Amino acid sequence: MPTTKKTTTIKPKKEVDVVIAEEKKVIIPVATQILDDFDEIPADAFKLDKEIPGKPDRYFEAIGRRKTAVARIRLYTRGDKVFLVNGMPYTEYFKLVCDQQTAVSSMNKMKCLDKFKVSVILKGGGRSAQAEAIRHGTARVLVDFNLNFRKRLRKAGYLTRDPRMRERKKFGLKRARKSPQWAKR
């Protein structure tokens, strides 16, 4: 007795009109087998401009470095106009005024300290190196935001990473170059 196989034929693709932003029409080809599951796809299911609650705002991101300090900077165009470092205001995080001024100097150079929400995540290094890492990172993120800022920030030296690092300790020495006390006898 011959065996019979059940064959299914795929119907030609249909085109479904989806309205996006009430003006443009996009034609999306959809296989008819998918359409058998759904009688009709709602037009607002594919809207691109739809606000999703709980979705984070758009931001620009850059990394700034100095010695062993690494700062990840996020520049938000919406929201409260604050400058947060590891979840606290920068004036609270940096106790010394010179470190506070160093951290926000690239924002002050472009006169946009009170125009953005800036969130910084810092790791490693000391306070002074962290402040310089923030300055480097904010300069880089401002260039991502507006390419016209590049010339002024480059001239101020904020886009150049400071390459000076602590030299490693060598064996037989007390530090990188300091030798043990010499004894005559």
GIQUI-V836978 format. One record per pair of residues at least 4 apart in sequence whose ideal C-beta (glycine too) atoms are under 6 Angstrom apart, sorted by the first residue. I is the first residue (numbers start at 1). GAP is how many residues later the second one is. Records with the same first field share a line. If there is no record, write none. Layout:
I = GAP / GAP
This chain:
11 = 21
13 = 16 / 18
14 = 18
15 = 12 / 14
16 = 12 / 14
17 = 8
18 = 8 / 10 / 25 / 28
19 = 24
20 = 4 / 6 / 28
21 = 28
30 = 4 / 5
41 = 4
57 = 19 / 21
59 = 15 / 16 / 17
60 = 15 / 81 / 84 / 85
61 = 13
62 = 11 / 75 / 78 / 79 / 82
63 = 9 / 74
64 = 7 / 69 / 72 / 73
65 = 5 / 68 / 96
66 = 63 / 66 / 67 / 96
67 = 58 / 62 / 98
68 = 56 / 57
69 = 55 / 56 / 60 / 61 / 64
70 = 53 / 54
71 = 49 / 51 / 62 / 63 / 66
72 = 49
73 = 47 / 64 / 65 / 68
74 = 45
75 = 41 / 43 / 66
76 = 41
79 = 38
80 = 37
81 = 33
82 = 35
83 = 7 / 35
84 = 35
85 = 5 / 8 / 35
86 = 36
88 = 4 / 5
90 = 4 / 13
91 = 9
94 = 5 / 6
99 = 28 / 32
101 = 4
102 = 29 / 33
103 = 28 / 31
104 = 4 / 9
105 = 30
106 = 29 / 32 / 33 / 52
107 = 5 / 6 / 31
108 = 5
109 = 47
110 = 32 / 39
120 = 14
122 = 8
125 = 4 / 5
135 = 23
136 = 25
139 = 14 / 19 / 20
142 = 7
143 = 6 / 7
149 = 4
150 = 4
153 = 5 / 6
154 = 5
167 = 9
169 = 6 / 7
173 = 6
174 = 4
